[in-house]
């Protein structure tokens, strides 16, 4: 039983570290091509996601809105549904993170359909 508890604790710590890393990285990536006043610095975004209750859903929703605005300015349709993003960011954040990452990859033109 102790081994299972240690394994679960290790998985939780690894997930927490990956979450912090992803938030830091995606804010840096989003600021690279087109700076925006809505983006935080990567370090500030990481601390908000970790320390503020409901900070991650707010950051994810802001990123989704920013990605949709950028797509709209290029004359494309929206990249991610904000309603589904809100639901997934509260219920299961990894799904919301995957939606944002997929939309970000599409906005950079690195998707498989762009090649």
Buried (B, 14 or more C-beta within 10 A) or exposed (E): EEEEEEEEEEEEEEEEEEBBEBBBBBBBBBBEEEEEEEBBEBEEBBBBBEEEEEBBBBBBBBBBBBBBBBBEEEEEEBBBBEEEBBBBBEEEBEBBBEBBBBBBBBBEEEEEEEE
